[in-house]
Amino acid sequence: MPENPPLLVEFNRPVMMGKENEYMAQAIAAAKISGDGPFTRKANALLEQQLGVPKVLLTTSCTHALEMIAILLDIQPGDEVVFPSFTFVSTVNAFVLRGAKPVFADIRPDTLNLDESQLEAKITPRTKAIVPVHYAGVACEMDAILEIARRSNAAVVEDNAHGLFGKYKDRYLGTFGVLAAQSFHETKNFTCGEGGALLINNPALVERAEIIREKGTNRSHFFRGQVDKYTWVDIGSSYLPSDILAAFLYAQLEQREKIQTQRQMVWNYYYKNLKDWASAHEIQLPYVPEYCDQAYHMFYMLLPTFELRQGLITHLRQCGIESVFHYLPLHLSEMGARFGGKPGDCPVTERVSDQLLRLPFYNVLTREEQDRVIETTLEYDF
Ligand SMILES: Cc1ncc(COP(=O)(O)O)c(C=O)c1O
């Protein structure tokens, strides 16, 4: 067999799901292609109504929504913020940019979410915020996390990059923290290539959020006729996407039921066809507590060892199938080490990082493609 045959099933494929081209053409024809045009307002309103969030602001990425959050919470040098070590760099970097000291907590071995039982021990008088990440769109234990945050006077920020339309105890993810961040990167359920959203659950933060997003100016207030000129009033940056991107995204959000139903079918088919094989080989499949509605963002599995994980990636690739792994533990990264991270600090994160593999997963993955992935996986020689 050749070393690298042509790719037959890629890991991710962003797909048009509705009126993306039509809406982008409308935005262009209306000659309103900078930020906060009609499609941005429509996308904000759709998310506000569906999720029940007082204010949603589209952003240029989830990373930027998180950066805005760190500014909004007035994170100062030396403030401590608690994160799971098993997450994407941006979750943490956004706060470190303001001078925060990251405090890494381990994850639960079942959902791979922040382990709430270890949270209390990470809190100090300097703790300013706790940032749970709803990994794979399955909710963190929000009751316990909110209670610890309340007792320690820390803000809860949800990194909901994976979890749009997922629920915890019948309530949408992104509505629990004072602030939450969404991603519309091309790997996400809903995309415009690069994009994100800031969810603001405390209305008192809306005005400042608008200023931070508009380069530190009160331009939004000027456009609404609330002031007669706009000027520099705070720190900020350019966090608003072009209305062309918002038009693309709005077309996707309109198709949310179809997209989520298709992804649910893909997820269920993997689970049904891999579960016996997985239990026979001590492979852990995703766990979704019964009080959580997952967002069907990804399908992962944990192989018994690093070598078996690497072997399966190679085996799949040799059969034309792309699979990937993530995240490298942040406490062991070059930056994490500068903040005192060392091996053994977060043992579950360190193990999971070595064992996790993600199978191809996107809205229009066909049954034929999925059968190929499943059959090839079942053929893997342990
Ligand atoms: C948990 C998490 N947070 C934040 C991000 C950053 O998202 P974006 O690429 O939209 O900035 C990602 C990216 O995949 C992520 O997985």
Ligand as a Chemical Component Dictionary entry (heavy atoms), coordinates in Angstrom:
data_LIG
# 
_chem_comp.id                   LIG 
_chem_comp.type                 NON-POLYMER 
_chem_comp.pdbx_formal_charge   0 
_chem_comp.three_letter_code    LIG 
# 
loop_
_chem_comp_atom.comp_id 
_chem_comp_atom.atom_id 
_chem_comp_atom.alt_atom_id 
_chem_comp_atom.type_symbol 
_chem_comp_atom.charge 
_chem_comp_atom.model_Cartn_x 
_chem_comp_atom.model_Cartn_y 
_chem_comp_atom.model_Cartn_z 
_chem_comp_atom.pdbx_ordinal 
LIG C1 C1 C 0 -12.481 25.523 23.039 1  
LIG C2 C2 C 0 -12.102 26.562 22.026 2  
LIG N1 N1 N 0 -12.087 27.855 22.368 3  
LIG C3 C3 C 0 -11.759 28.813 21.488 4  
LIG C4 C4 C 0 -11.432 28.512 20.187 5  
LIG C5 C5 C 0 -11.047 29.630 19.248 6  
LIG O1 O1 O 0 -11.999 29.794 18.246 7  
LIG P1 P1 P 0 -11.726 30.784 16.997 8  
LIG O2 O2 O 0 -10.952 29.987 15.994 9  
LIG O3 O3 O 0 -13.120 31.115 16.500 10 
LIG O4 O4 O 0 -11.012 31.960 17.498 11 
LIG C6 C6 C 0 -11.428 27.173 19.770 12 
LIG C7 C7 C 0 -11.072 26.851 18.381 13 
LIG O5 O5 O 0 -11.280 25.799 17.870 14 
LIG C8 C8 C 0 -11.770 26.171 20.709 15 
LIG O6 O6 O 0 -11.759 24.871 20.370 16 
# 
loop_
_chem_comp_bond.comp_id 
_chem_comp_bond.atom_id_1 
_chem_comp_bond.atom_id_2 
_chem_comp_bond.value_order 
_chem_comp_bond.pdbx_ordinal 
LIG C1 C2 SING 1  
LIG C2 N1 SING 2  
LIG C2 C8 DOUB 3  
LIG N1 C3 DOUB 4  
LIG C3 C4 SING 5  
LIG C4 C5 SING 6  
LIG C4 C6 DOUB 7  
LIG C5 O1 SING 8  
LIG O1 P1 SING 9  
LIG P1 O2 DOUB 10 
LIG P1 O3 SING 11 
LIG P1 O4 SING 12 
LIG C6 C7 SING 13 
LIG C6 C8 SING 14 
LIG C7 O5 DOUB 15 
LIG C8 O6 SING 16 
# 
